Amino acid sequence: MSVRRLAEASVQPASFAFNRANAAAAKQWIKKYPKGREQSAIIPLLMIAQEQEGWVTKAAIETISDMLGMPRIRGLEVATFYTQYQLNPVGTRAHIQVCGTTPCMLRGSEALMDVCRSKIHHDQFHTNDKGTLSWEEVECLGACVNAPMVMVFKDTFEDLTPERLAEIIDLYDAGKGASVPAGPQNGRTGSEPASGLTSLKSEKAILKSTREREAREAAKAARAAPDAIIAAPVPAVAPVAPSKASKPKTDALETSPALKTPSRTKVAPAVEKAASVAAPLHSAANANKADPEVEQVSKQRSGPKTKAEPASAFKAPEVKVPVAKTAKASLEDKNRPAGIDRPALVDDLKLISGVGPKTEGILHTLGIFTFAQVASWKKAERDWVDGYLAFHGRIEREDWVKQAKALAKGGVAEYIRVFGKKPV
């Protein structure tokens, strides 16, 4: 998206004010928004200002921002974001926006731009010598089925040729733009196919009233000429019943001819069973094999693949041994760490990796409140706490004692110096 900037200061007017009609319209727009949301009216107010002045000036942006009680930078943000606002002076009689998106480009929008270059100015956003016309290339204008197209102010002109666009430009330049009919310029109405309607040409299939009227007319004709034979329309091709070729021959209720009403086939269930094709027996092994036509080789699709290992194959010594459930450590055990009364200043034991809020609460019930206590634990005491918490060796693996020593010595700074990271 290109950067959009305000016009040079040399062309900016010193002030801006709505005329009487537009001032009333601006007040009506502001009233449409809830109290406290009046700033949302900036978009329609900027459009009113553009319609009045022909483009959006810096003075108009600042005046409207002050009217809505919003910072001026917010107003500038809105005006420079939306491409519908012209930030530089444009033609006083017409500013032509040529759609250059893919559908219009494929239908000849480049030729339309060449017309604008030759009749207005070679560069975009520059007016002609009289200042009455200007042009620019824009993105999709929303009438892709009638491409190529241009927009002049609020009117769109579609199905254009270079010759027709040249005529329209001349009419606007002569002050006769109001005489140009908006919409398609090739005679078609709306957006129907250029070759004319290809479907829904008759209302008979749609409107019940049409069908009933035709039925009444046919009945009236039959009464008027009783001897006449009124032949019903015969379709050119007889309807074809749906094929049952894909239905298997089984005794299922859905395909059993004996259950049709009225049925021409009356057979005993045993005969029907004998005529049915039994479903193949399920084989888990066969179902797990890939089709050779798909994989180019018959192989197992999923599940463990048993492969013979050489006798000398290395096997890691680590073997997962199921942890046996043991009884919880006794609070009367001699290896239980000595506890203390809760001091006035309690260390944050959660700084030790592996200690969460729940574990910290359990340690407090055991009388453990400081880093120094944890740092002084012997092997037997660590084993008792590990068993009491059912940690299965976690205290040794995470080295609570070393962490506690660092925190007791110098807090977080010492912990970072020892471990190279913050405690978590």
Disulfide bonds with the S-S distance in Angstrom:
none
